[in-house]
């Protein structure tokens, strides 16, 4: 091939490369196939009610928690809808933290099927839309729930134990569910003899039926944990901020032997249960306990649920340390500002969400 032809072909390739560079550098962020500033496409992490849920109380709100911070202006009644069959349900839409809330204007029809939908008009703070619509369905029951609305845990609800500074165990502990730790590293998961998965995103332990995650594991675990910790703190703040309590200072903080109906309870002191307490209510009823200091569950003490009450609807917001005594039997979701300690032989049906550490002793 003549030398001039080689030079012409070489020069044409250079010009093509230069044009490509100019085109790419001139693209706006909205022109690029990106997931936003942090490279992630927003999604829906959790919903309430859950998809296919049945027996849902007719006076409950519908919520969706996102995987990241969203643009509040895009969270509206056009983007978040609820249908009974093919008939739209009237309601208002609000946005708090990473959660969209649909509040029906009227009580939902009993024993009816509903479909909730979030459109791709919902966008994050960088303008990135949901990859696809989010649709989920549920069926109401025939009852109206009593007590306050439940506390939305967001993505913190993906964990049965979640802490910021450490999770430790001694003895033969058994955990059913996921454990999360952030911003502390995996070295602060002690006593589990965990094995890192080949993906590097989680570890396993013979003591845990679930996954263990820490802030120094491979992506996307760190960002997921950051969101879960934020959601845990938001849930704590919301629980602590509920106003107009039904009961204030009950038993001067000692609720031993009492039977408690659904409602919002508030104490400016610590709360103790030396021997037993009973929570009586239906499957959709809610209890929120606002405790300004610590929570002390005595050795062998039992929290008993009757009438269909469920641990997932019981929220213990504790500003101080929560201690579950030896062989105690506890129910509910613990949201603690500090340490949560489960002593030897303690059992629990619920979640342990601590803003410092969690310690387990053959629990």
Buried (B, 14 or more C-beta within 10 A) or exposed (E): EEEEEEEEEEEEEEEEEEEEEEEEEEEEEEEEEBBBEEEBBBEBBBBBBEEEBEBBBBBBBBBBBBBBBBBEEBBBEEBBBBBBEEEEBEBEBBBBBBBBBBBBEEEBBBEBEBBBBBBEBBBBBBEBBBEEEBBBBBBBBEBBBBBBBBBBBBBBBBBBBBBBBBBBBEEEBEBEBBBBBBBBEBEBBBBBEBEBBEEEBBBBBEBBEBBBBBBBBEEEBBBBBBBBBBBBBBBBEBBBEBEEBBBEEBBEBBBEEEEBBBBBBBBEBBBBBBEBBBBBBBBBBBBBBBBBBBBBBBBBBBBEBEEEBBBBBBBBBBBBBBBBBBBBBBBBBBBBBBBBBBBBBBBBBBBBBBBBBBBBBBB
